[in-house]
Amino acid sequence: MPRQTVSELPPGVLVAENEGVPYLVREQRLIHWEPGGYGRSIPKPRRGMFQVLTPKSIVRAIARGYPVMIHWSAD
């Protein structure tokens, strides 16, 4: 899977840290995804590589303005 810094990714993309823990990228935070919904959040790091879980074509569409619907538990 490709790796990038989250500062290069648009909000709405899913990434995973080195241990495979998935997060949703938001404007200022990463929100942990769990089977029951979104949970705790952490500040969005400026550095560090994350695995990009969202397909590249979808990342490009989001970056170009494709609207992303976010589950209420992420707010």
PyMOL Python script that loads the backbone (N, CA, C, O; Angstrom):
from pymol import cmd

cmd.read_pdbstr("""\
ATOM      1  N   MET A   1       0.837  -1.181   0.000  1.00  0.00           N
ATOM      2  CA  MET A   1       0.000   0.000   0.000  1.00  0.00           C
ATOM      3  C   MET A   1       0.880   1.241   0.000  1.00  0.00           C
ATOM      4  O   MET A   1       1.942   1.262   0.622  1.00  0.00           O
ATOM      5  N   PRO A   2       0.430   2.276  -0.703  1.00  0.00           N
ATOM      6  CA  PRO A   2       1.224   3.503  -0.722  1.00  0.00           C
ATOM      7  C   PRO A   2       1.260   4.163   0.652  1.00  0.00           C
ATOM      8  O   PRO A   2       0.348   3.995   1.461  1.00  0.00           O
ATOM      9  N   ARG A   3       2.322   4.910   0.899  1.00  0.00           N
ATOM     10  CA  ARG A   3       2.482   5.627   2.163  1.00  0.00           C
ATOM     11  C   ARG A   3       2.671   7.110   1.861  1.00  0.00           C
ATOM     12  O   ARG A   3       3.351   7.485   0.906  1.00  0.00           O
ATOM     13  N   GLN A   4       2.055   7.946   2.698  1.00  0.00           N
ATOM     14  CA  GLN A   4       2.175   9.396   2.563  1.00  0.00           C
ATOM     15  C   GLN A   4       2.074  10.029   3.933  1.00  0.00           C
ATOM     16  O   GLN A   4       1.656   9.387   4.897  1.00  0.00           O
ATOM     17  N   THR A   5       2.465  11.306   4.017  1.00  0.00           N
ATOM     18  CA  THR A   5       2.195  12.051   5.238  1.00  0.00           C
ATOM     19  C   THR A   5       0.749  12.524   5.161  1.00  0.00           C
ATOM     20  O   THR A   5       0.256  12.836   4.077  1.00  0.00           O
ATOM     21  N   VAL A   6       0.070  12.580   6.295  1.00  0.00           N
ATOM     22  CA  VAL A   6      -1.344  12.969   6.275  1.00  0.00           C
ATOM     23  C   VAL A   6      -1.527  14.427   5.878  1.00  0.00           C
ATOM     24  O   VAL A   6      -2.609  14.809   5.433  1.00  0.00           O
ATOM     25  N   SER A   7      -0.493  15.248   6.030  1.00  0.00           N
ATOM     26  CA  SER A   7      -0.607  16.649   5.621  1.00  0.00           C
ATOM     27  C   SER A   7      -0.771  16.778   4.101  1.00  0.00           C
ATOM     28  O   SER A   7      -1.211  17.819   3.614  1.00  0.00           O
ATOM     29  N   GLU A   8      -0.423  15.736   3.360  1.00  0.00           N
ATOM     30  CA  GLU A   8      -0.555  15.729   1.896  1.00  0.00           C
ATOM     31  C   GLU A   8      -1.922  15.227   1.438  1.00  0.00           C
ATOM     32  O   GLU A   8      -2.229  15.271   0.247  1.00  0.00           O
ATOM     33  N   LEU A   9      -2.738  14.756   2.364  1.00  0.00           N
ATOM     34  CA  LEU A   9      -4.000  14.105   2.003  1.00  0.00           C
ATOM     35  C   LEU A   9      -5.202  14.981   2.335  1.00  0.00           C
ATOM     36  O   LEU A   9      -5.179  15.726   3.314  1.00  0.00           O
ATOM     37  N   PRO A  10      -6.254  14.892   1.520  1.00  0.00           N
ATOM     38  CA  PRO A  10      -7.454  15.681   1.810  1.00  0.00           C
ATOM     39  C   PRO A  10      -8.289  15.043   2.919  1.00  0.00           C
ATOM     40  O   PRO A  10      -8.232  13.829   3.117  1.00  0.00           O
ATOM     41  N   PRO A  11      -9.062  15.851   3.641  1.00  0.00           N
ATOM     42  CA  PRO A  11      -9.986  15.297   4.635  1.00  0.00           C
ATOM     43  C   PRO A  11     -10.958  14.315   3.971  1.00  0.00           C
ATOM     44  O   PRO A  11     -11.461  14.560   2.874  1.00  0.00           O
ATOM     45  N   GLY A  12     -11.208  13.203   4.661  1.00  0.00           N
ATOM     46  CA  GLY A  12     -12.115  12.186   4.142  1.00  0.00           C
ATOM     47  C   GLY A  12     -11.410  10.910   3.719  1.00  0.00           C
ATOM     48  O   GLY A  12     -12.065   9.920   3.391  1.00  0.00           O
ATOM     49  N   VAL A  13     -10.091  10.921   3.723  1.00  0.00           N
ATOM     50  CA  VAL A  13      -9.294   9.760   3.327  1.00  0.00           C
ATOM     51  C   VAL A  13      -9.030   8.890   4.560  1.00  0.00           C
ATOM     52  O   VAL A  13      -8.867   9.408   5.665  1.00  0.00           O
ATOM     53  N   LEU A  14      -8.990   7.584   4.370  1.00  0.00           N
ATOM     54  CA  LEU A  14      -8.647   6.657   5.451  1.00  0.00           C
ATOM     55  C   LEU A  14      -7.179   6.261   5.337  1.00  0.00           C
ATOM     56  O   LEU A  14      -6.671   5.963   4.256  1.00  0.00           O
ATOM     57  N   VAL A  15      -6.513   6.269   6.500  1.00  0.00           N
ATOM     58  CA  VAL A  15      -5.102   5.887   6.570  1.00  0.00           C
ATOM     59  C   VAL A  15      -4.918   4.912   7.725  1.00  0.00           C
ATOM     60  O   VAL A  15      -5.823   4.724   8.539  1.00  0.00           O
ATOM     61  N   ALA A  16      -3.748   4.295   7.792  1.00  0.00           N
ATOM     62  CA  ALA A  16      -3.421   3.405   8.906  1.00  0.00           C
ATOM     63  C   ALA A  16      -2.001   3.710   9.362  1.00  0.00           C
ATOM     64  O   ALA A  16      -1.116   3.977   8.548  1.00  0.00           O
ATOM     65  N   GLU A  17      -1.798   3.665  10.675  1.00  0.00           N
ATOM     66  CA  GLU A  17      -0.451   3.865  11.197  1.00  0.00           C
ATOM     67  C   GLU A  17       0.327   2.563  11.072  1.00  0.00           C
ATOM     68  O   GLU A  17      -0.193   1.577  10.550  1.00  0.00           O
ATOM     69  N   ASN A  18       1.553   2.552  11.540  1.00  0.00           N
ATOM     70  CA  ASN A  18       2.424   1.384  11.380  1.00  0.00           C
ATOM     71  C   ASN A  18       1.835   0.101  11.944  1.00  0.00           C
ATOM     72  O   ASN A  18       2.064  -0.973  11.389  1.00  0.00           O
ATOM     73  N   GLU A  19       1.087   0.189  13.026  1.00  0.00           N
ATOM     74  CA  GLU A  19       0.492  -1.006  13.634  1.00  0.00           C
ATOM     75  C   GLU A  19      -0.800  -1.417  12.941  1.00  0.00           C
ATOM     76  O   GLU A  19      -1.426  -2.402  13.333  1.00  0.00           O
ATOM     77  N   GLY A  20      -1.205  -0.673  11.919  1.00  0.00           N
ATOM     78  CA  GLY A  20      -2.415  -1.018  11.175  1.00  0.00           C
ATOM     79  C   GLY A  20      -3.684  -0.405  11.726  1.00  0.00           C
ATOM     80  O   GLY A  20      -4.771  -0.736  11.254  1.00  0.00           O
ATOM     81  N   VAL A  21      -3.584   0.481  12.714  1.00  0.00           N
ATOM     82  CA  VAL A  21      -4.768   1.128  13.297  1.00  0.00           C
ATOM     83  C   VAL A  21      -5.303   2.147  12.289  1.00  0.00           C
ATOM     84  O   VAL A  21      -4.567   3.042  11.874  1.00  0.00           O
ATOM     85  N   PRO A  22      -6.586   2.024  11.886  1.00  0.00           N
ATOM     86  CA  PRO A  22      -7.128   2.915  10.862  1.00  0.00           C
ATOM     87  C   PRO A  22      -7.643   4.243  11.439  1.00  0.00           C
ATOM     88  O   PRO A  22      -8.203   4.295  12.534  1.00  0.00           O
ATOM     89  N   TYR A  23      -7.434   5.301  10.668  1.00  0.00           N
ATOM     90  CA  TYR A  23      -7.887   6.645  11.036  1.00  0.00           C
ATOM     91  C   TYR A  23      -8.511   7.336   9.835  1.00  0.00           C
ATOM     92  O   TYR A  23      -8.124   7.104   8.690  1.00  0.00           O
ATOM     93  N   LEU A  24      -9.478   8.184  10.122  1.00  0.00           N
ATOM     94  CA  LEU A  24     -10.071   9.073   9.131  1.00  0.00           C
ATOM     95  C   LEU A  24      -9.340  10.407   9.223  1.00  0.00           C
ATOM     96  O   LEU A  24      -9.191  10.960  10.313  1.00  0.00           O
ATOM     97  N   VAL A  25      -8.886  10.921   8.095  1.00  0.00           N
ATOM     98  CA  VAL A  25      -8.220  12.221   8.065  1.00  0.00           C
ATOM     99  C   VAL A  25      -9.290  13.312   8.081  1.00  0.00           C
ATOM    100  O   VAL A  25     -10.193  13.327   7.244  1.00  0.00           O
ATOM    101  N   ARG A  26      -9.173  14.222   9.044  1.00  0.00           N
ATOM    102  CA  ARG A  26     -10.033  15.415   9.101  1.00  0.00           C
ATOM    103  C   ARG A  26      -9.135  16.635   8.945  1.00  0.00           C
ATOM    104  O   ARG A  26      -7.930  16.493   8.736  1.00  0.00           O
ATOM    105  N   GLU A  27      -9.702  17.823   9.044  1.00  0.00           N
ATOM    106  CA  GLU A  27      -8.924  19.040   8.823  1.00  0.00           C
ATOM    107  C   GLU A  27      -7.756  19.160   9.809  1.00  0.00           C
ATOM    108  O   GLU A  27      -6.627  19.419   9.392  1.00  0.00           O
ATOM    109  N   GLN A  28      -8.010  18.978  11.095  1.00  0.00           N
ATOM    110  CA  GLN A  28      -6.990  19.168  12.120  1.00  0.00           C
ATOM    111  C   GLN A  28      -6.679  17.914  12.923  1.00  0.00           C
ATOM    112  O   GLN A  28      -5.767  17.927  13.750  1.00  0.00           O
ATOM    113  N   ARG A  29      -7.424  16.819  12.695  1.00  0.00           N
ATOM    114  CA  ARG A  29      -7.293  15.637  13.533  1.00  0.00           C
ATOM    115  C   ARG A  29      -7.374  14.361  12.709  1.00  0.00           C
ATOM    116  O   ARG A  29      -7.808  14.370  11.557  1.00  0.00           O
ATOM    117  N   LEU A  30      -6.951  13.275  13.320  1.00  0.00           N
ATOM    118  CA  LEU A  30      -7.181  11.929  12.793  1.00  0.00           C
ATOM    119  C   LEU A  30      -8.146  11.272  13.764  1.00  0.00           C
ATOM    120  O   LEU A  30      -7.956  11.345  14.978  1.00  0.00           O
ATOM    121  N   ILE A  31      -9.176  10.634  13.240  1.00  0.00           N
ATOM    122  CA  ILE A  31     -10.190  10.001  14.078  1.00  0.00           C
ATOM    123  C   ILE A  31     -10.113   8.495  13.897  1.00  0.00           C
ATOM    124  O   ILE A  31     -10.222   7.979  12.785  1.00  0.00           O
ATOM    125  N   HIS A  32      -9.925   7.803  15.008  1.00  0.00           N
ATOM    126  CA  HIS A  32      -9.774   6.347  15.004  1.00  0.00           C
ATOM    127  C   HIS A  32     -11.075   5.688  14.561  1.00  0.00           C
ATOM    128  O   HIS A  32     -12.148   6.002  15.077  1.00  0.00           O
ATOM    129  N   TRP A  33     -10.972   4.765  13.596  1.00  0.00           N
ATOM    130  CA  TRP A  33     -12.130   4.002  13.162  1.00  0.00           C
ATOM    131  C   TRP A  33     -12.163   2.697  13.926  1.00  0.00           C
ATOM    132  O   TRP A  33     -11.147   2.021  14.085  1.00  0.00           O
ATOM    133  N   GLU A  34     -13.368   2.350  14.401  1.00  0.00           N
ATOM    134  CA  GLU A  34     -13.619   1.085  15.090  1.00  0.00           C
ATOM    135  C   GLU A  34     -14.846   0.450  14.459  1.00  0.00           C
ATOM    136  O   GLU A  34     -15.639   1.158  13.839  1.00  0.00           O
ATOM    137  N   PRO A  35     -15.033  -0.851  14.590  1.00  0.00           N
ATOM    138  CA  PRO A  35     -16.203  -1.494  13.979  1.00  0.00           C
ATOM    139  C   PRO A  35     -17.543  -0.868  14.372  1.00  0.00           C
ATOM    140  O   PRO A  35     -18.492  -0.916  13.590  1.00  0.00           O
ATOM    141  N   GLY A  36     -17.636  -0.286  15.559  1.00  0.00           N
ATOM    142  CA  GLY A  36     -18.885   0.336  16.003  1.00  0.00           C
ATOM    143  C   GLY A  36     -19.019   1.792  15.613  1.00  0.00           C
ATOM    144  O   GLY A  36     -20.013   2.428  15.965  1.00  0.00           O
ATOM    145  N   GLY A  37     -18.052   2.341  14.900  1.00  0.00           N
ATOM    146  CA  GLY A  37     -18.074   3.749  14.500  1.00  0.00           C
ATOM    147  C   GLY A  37     -16.732   4.387  14.784  1.00  0.00           C
ATOM    148  O   GLY A  37     -15.742   3.703  15.040  1.00  0.00           O
ATOM    149  N   TYR A  38     -16.714   5.685  14.736  1.00  0.00           N
ATOM    150  CA  TYR A  38     -15.470   6.413  14.994  1.00  0.00           C
ATOM    151  C   TYR A  38     -15.327   6.664  16.486  1.00  0.00           C
ATOM    152  O   TYR A  38     -16.318   6.820  17.199  1.00  0.00           O
ATOM    153  N   GLY A  39     -14.078   6.700  16.950  1.00  0.00           N
ATOM    154  CA  GLY A  39     -13.824   6.857  18.370  1.00  0.00           C
ATOM    155  C   GLY A  39     -12.911   8.030  18.657  1.00  0.00           C
ATOM    156  O   GLY A  39     -13.129   9.142  18.177  1.00  0.00           O
ATOM    157  N   ARG A  40     -11.892   7.764  19.441  1.00  0.00           N
ATOM    158  CA  ARG A  40     -10.982   8.822  19.896  1.00  0.00           C
ATOM    159  C   ARG A  40     -10.290   9.489  18.710  1.00  0.00           C
ATOM    160  O   ARG A  40     -10.172   8.914  17.628  1.00  0.00           O
ATOM    161  N   SER A  41      -9.843  10.708  18.946  1.00  0.00           N
ATOM    162  CA  SER A  41      -9.110  11.403  17.901  1.00  0.00           C
ATOM    163  C   SER A  41      -7.769  11.864  18.440  1.00  0.00           C
ATOM    164  O   SER A  41      -7.574  12.002  19.647  1.00  0.00           O
ATOM    165  N   ILE A  42      -6.856  12.096  17.518  1.00  0.00           N
ATOM    166  CA  ILE A  42      -5.531  12.594  17.866  1.00  0.00           C
ATOM    167  C   ILE A  42      -5.235  13.788  16.970  1.00  0.00           C
ATOM    168  O   ILE A  42      -5.804  13.897  15.884  1.00  0.00           O
ATOM    169  N   PRO A  43      -4.346  14.693  17.408  1.00  0.00           N
ATOM    170  CA  PRO A  43      -3.974  15.798  16.521  1.00  0.00           C
ATOM    171  C   PRO A  43      -3.356  15.264  15.228  1.00  0.00           C
ATOM    172  O   PRO A  43      -2.636  14.266  15.237  1.00  0.00           O
ATOM    173  N   LYS A  44      -3.641  15.928  14.145  1.00  0.00           N
ATOM    174  CA  LYS A  44      -3.118  15.522  12.840  1.00  0.00           C
ATOM    175  C   LYS A  44      -1.613  15.786  12.807  1.00  0.00           C
ATOM    176  O   LYS A  44      -1.191  16.938  12.914  1.00  0.00           O
ATOM    177  N   PRO A  45      -0.800  14.745  12.662  1.00  0.00           N
ATOM    178  CA  PRO A  45       0.648  14.946  12.640  1.00  0.00           C
ATOM    179  C   PRO A  45       1.104  15.617  11.343  1.00  0.00           C
ATOM    180  O   PRO A  45       0.525  15.402  10.278  1.00  0.00           O
ATOM    181  N   ARG A  46       2.135  16.419  11.456  1.00  0.00           N
ATOM    182  CA  ARG A  46       2.686  17.086  10.268  1.00  0.00           C
ATOM    183  C   ARG A  46       3.674  16.190   9.541  1.00  0.00           C
ATOM    184  O   ARG A  46       3.906  16.347   8.343  1.00  0.00           O
ATOM    185  N   ARG A  47       4.253  15.248  10.276  1.00  0.00           N
ATOM    186  CA  ARG A  47       5.241  14.342   9.690  1.00  0.00           C
ATOM    187  C   ARG A  47       4.842  12.904   9.999  1.00  0.00           C
ATOM    188  O   ARG A  47       3.874  12.655  10.718  1.00  0.00           O
ATOM    189  N   GLY A  48       5.584  11.986   9.461  1.00  0.00           N
ATOM    190  CA  GLY A  48       5.302  10.573   9.679  1.00  0.00           C
ATOM    191  C   GLY A  48       4.506  10.001   8.528  1.00  0.00           C
ATOM    192  O   GLY A  48       3.561  10.617   8.035  1.00  0.00           O
ATOM    193  N   MET A  49       4.896   8.832   8.114  1.00  0.00           N
ATOM    194  CA  MET A  49       4.253   8.187   6.975  1.00  0.00           C
ATOM    195  C   MET A  49       3.133   7.259   7.443  1.00  0.00           C
ATOM    196  O   MET A  49       3.283   6.521   8.417  1.00  0.00           O
ATOM    197  N   PHE A  50       2.023   7.313   6.738  1.00  0.00           N
ATOM    198  CA  PHE A  50       0.866   6.465   7.012  1.00  0.00           C
ATOM    199  C   PHE A  50       0.532   5.687   5.745  1.00  0.00           C
ATOM    200  O   PHE A  50       0.750   6.166   4.633  1.00  0.00           O
ATOM    201  N   GLN A  51       0.000   4.480   5.928  1.00  0.00           N
ATOM    202  CA  GLN A  51      -0.508   3.717   4.786  1.00  0.00           C
ATOM    203  C   GLN A  51      -1.812   4.372   4.349  1.00  0.00           C
ATOM    204  O   GLN A  51      -2.662   4.676   5.186  1.00  0.00           O
ATOM    205  N   VAL A  52      -1.977   4.588   3.068  1.00  0.00           N
ATOM    206  CA  VAL A  52      -3.211   5.159   2.540  1.00  0.00           C
ATOM    207  C   VAL A  52      -4.137   4.005   2.183  1.00  0.00           C
ATOM    208  O   VAL A  52      -3.839   3.216   1.287  1.00  0.00           O
ATOM    209  N   LEU A  53      -5.265   3.910   2.889  1.00  0.00           N
ATOM    210  CA  LEU A  53      -6.215   2.819   2.676  1.00  0.00           C
ATOM    211  C   LEU A  53      -7.229   3.136   1.572  1.00  0.00           C
ATOM    212  O   LEU A  53      -7.726   2.229   0.905  1.00  0.00           O
ATOM    213  N   THR A  54      -7.529   4.406   1.383  1.00  0.00           N
ATOM    214  CA  THR A  54      -8.463   4.823   0.342  1.00  0.00           C
ATOM    215  C   THR A  54      -7.772   4.663  -1.019  1.00  0.00           C
ATOM    216  O   THR A  54      -6.624   5.075  -1.182  1.00  0.00           O
ATOM    217  N   PRO A  55      -8.465   4.069  -1.990  1.00  0.00           N
ATOM    218  CA  PRO A  55      -7.860   3.910  -3.313  1.00  0.00           C
ATOM    219  C   PRO A  55      -7.417   5.252  -3.908  1.00  0.00           C
ATOM    220  O   PRO A  55      -8.060   6.282  -3.705  1.00  0.00           O
ATOM    221  N   LYS A  56      -6.315   5.212  -4.638  1.00  0.00           N
ATOM    222  CA  LYS A  56      -5.705   6.419  -5.210  1.00  0.00           C
ATOM    223  C   LYS A  56      -6.700   7.227  -6.048  1.00  0.00           C
ATOM    224  O   LYS A  56      -6.713   8.455  -5.970  1.00  0.00           O
ATOM    225  N   SER A  57      -7.524   6.558  -6.840  1.00  0.00           N
ATOM    226  CA  SER A  57      -8.488   7.274  -7.684  1.00  0.00           C
ATOM    227  C   SER A  57      -9.508   8.033  -6.831  1.00  0.00           C
ATOM    228  O   SER A  57      -9.944   9.121  -7.208  1.00  0.00           O
ATOM    229  N   ILE A  58      -9.884   7.469  -5.696  1.00  0.00           N
ATOM    230  CA  ILE A  58     -10.838   8.132  -4.793  1.00  0.00           C
ATOM    231  C   ILE A  58     -10.163   9.302  -4.083  1.00  0.00           C
ATOM    232  O   ILE A  58     -10.780  10.351  -3.901  1.00  0.00           O
ATOM    233  N   VAL A  59      -8.908   9.135  -3.683  1.00  0.00           N
ATOM    234  CA  VAL A  59      -8.154  10.240  -3.069  1.00  0.00           C
ATOM    235  C   VAL A  59      -8.109  11.423  -4.037  1.00  0.00           C
ATOM    236  O   VAL A  59      -8.323  12.565  -3.630  1.00  0.00           O
ATOM    237  N   ARG A  60      -7.833  11.159  -5.308  1.00  0.00           N
ATOM    238  CA  ARG A  60      -7.791  12.229  -6.311  1.00  0.00           C
ATOM    239  C   ARG A  60      -9.153  12.902  -6.455  1.00  0.00           C
ATOM    240  O   ARG A  60      -9.233  14.127  -6.547  1.00  0.00           O
ATOM    241  N   ALA A  61     -10.219  12.110  -6.475  1.00  0.00           N
ATOM    242  CA  ALA A  61     -11.567  12.681  -6.601  1.00  0.00           C
ATOM    243  C   ALA A  61     -11.898  13.572  -5.401  1.00  0.00           C
ATOM    244  O   ALA A  61     -12.448  14.660  -5.570  1.00  0.00           O
ATOM    245  N   ILE A  62     -11.566  13.117  -4.196  1.00  0.00           N
ATOM    246  CA  ILE A  62     -11.811  13.913  -2.989  1.00  0.00           C
ATOM    247  C   ILE A  62     -10.993  15.201  -3.042  1.00  0.00           C
ATOM    248  O   ILE A  62     -11.504  16.275  -2.724  1.00  0.00           O
ATOM    249  N   ALA A  63      -9.736  15.099  -3.440  1.00  0.00           N
ATOM    250  CA  ALA A  63      -8.864  16.274  -3.529  1.00  0.00           C
ATOM    251  C   ALA A  63      -9.392  17.302  -4.527  1.00  0.00           C
ATOM    252  O   ALA A  63      -9.132  18.497  -4.393  1.00  0.00           O
ATOM    253  N   ARG A  64     -10.130  16.832  -5.522  1.00  0.00           N
ATOM    254  CA  ARG A  64     -10.688  17.733  -6.545  1.00  0.00           C
ATOM    255  C   ARG A  64     -12.084  18.222  -6.185  1.00  0.00           C
ATOM    256  O   ARG A  64     -12.748  18.864  -6.999  1.00  0.00           O
ATOM    257  N   GLY A  65     -12.536  17.919  -4.966  1.00  0.00           N
ATOM    258  CA  GLY A  65     -13.804  18.474  -4.516  1.00  0.00           C
ATOM    259  C   GLY A  65     -14.978  17.519  -4.407  1.00  0.00           C
ATOM    260  O   GLY A  65     -16.085  17.944  -4.077  1.00  0.00           O
ATOM    261  N   TYR A  66     -14.761  16.229  -4.679  1.00  0.00           N
ATOM    262  CA  TYR A  66     -15.857  15.271  -4.539  1.00  0.00           C
ATOM    263  C   TYR A  66     -16.334  15.291  -3.088  1.00  0.00           C
ATOM    264  O   TYR A  66     -15.526  15.119  -2.176  1.00  0.00           O
ATOM    265  N   PRO A  67     -17.637  15.497  -2.857  1.00  0.00           N
ATOM    266  CA  PRO A  67     -18.124  15.586  -1.478  1.00  0.00           C
ATOM    267  C   PRO A  67     -18.063  14.239  -0.758  1.00  0.00           C
ATOM    268  O   PRO A  67     -18.411  13.201  -1.321  1.00  0.00           O
ATOM    269  N   VAL A  68     -17.623  14.279   0.470  1.00  0.00           N
ATOM    270  CA  VAL A  68     -17.494  13.075   1.286  1.00  0.00           C
ATOM    271  C   VAL A  68     -18.517  13.136   2.410  1.00  0.00           C
ATOM    272  O   VAL A  68     -18.571  14.120   3.149  1.00  0.00           O
ATOM    273  N   MET A  69     -19.315  12.109   2.542  1.00  0.00           N
ATOM    274  CA  MET A  69     -20.276  12.014   3.645  1.00  0.00           C
ATOM    275  C   MET A  69     -19.569  11.315   4.803  1.00  0.00           C
ATOM    276  O   MET A  69     -19.050  10.209   4.647  1.00  0.00           O
ATOM    277  N   ILE A  70     -19.552  11.963   5.958  1.00  0.00           N
ATOM    278  CA  ILE A  70     -18.882  11.434   7.135  1.00  0.00           C
ATOM    279  C   ILE A  70     -19.922  10.990   8.147  1.00  0.00           C
ATOM    280  O   ILE A  70     -20.866  11.725   8.437  1.00  0.00           O
ATOM    281  N   HIS A  71     -19.752   9.795   8.682  1.00  0.00           N
ATOM    282  CA  HIS A  71     -20.662   9.266   9.693  1.00  0.00           C
ATOM    283  C   HIS A  71     -20.715  10.186  10.903  1.00  0.00           C
ATOM    284  O   HIS A  71     -19.697  10.756  11.296  1.00  0.00           O
ATOM    285  N   TRP A  72     -21.879  10.333  11.486  1.00  0.00           N
ATOM    286  CA  TRP A  72     -22.068  11.257  12.615  1.00  0.00           C
ATOM    287  C   TRP A  72     -21.120  10.985  13.783  1.00  0.00           C
ATOM    288  O   TRP A  72     -20.797  11.908  14.531  1.00  0.00           O
ATOM    289  N   SER A  73     -20.669   9.745  13.958  1.00  0.00           N
ATOM    290  CA  SER A  73     -19.799   9.432  15.085  1.00  0.00           C
ATOM    291  C   SER A  73     -18.397  10.030  14.938  1.00  0.00           C
ATOM    292  O   SER A  73     -17.615  10.019  15.889  1.00  0.00           O
ATOM    293  N   ALA A  74     -18.075  10.554  13.742  1.00  0.00           N
ATOM    294  CA  ALA A  74     -16.784  11.207  13.518  1.00  0.00           C
ATOM    295  C   ALA A  74     -16.796  12.673  13.939  1.00  0.00           C
ATOM    296  O   ALA A  74     -15.753  13.326  13.975  1.00  0.00           O
ATOM    297  N   ASP A  75     -17.961  13.175  14.250  1.00  0.00           N
ATOM    298  CA  ASP A  75     -18.061  14.590  14.667  1.00  0.00           C
ATOM    299  C   ASP A  75     -18.116  14.649  16.122  1.00  0.00           C
ATOM    300  O   ASP A  75     -18.202  15.736  16.693  1.00  0.00           O
TER     301      ASP A  75
END
""", "prot")
cmd.dss("prot")
cmd.show_as("cartoon", "prot")
cmd.util.cbc("prot")
cmd.orient("prot")
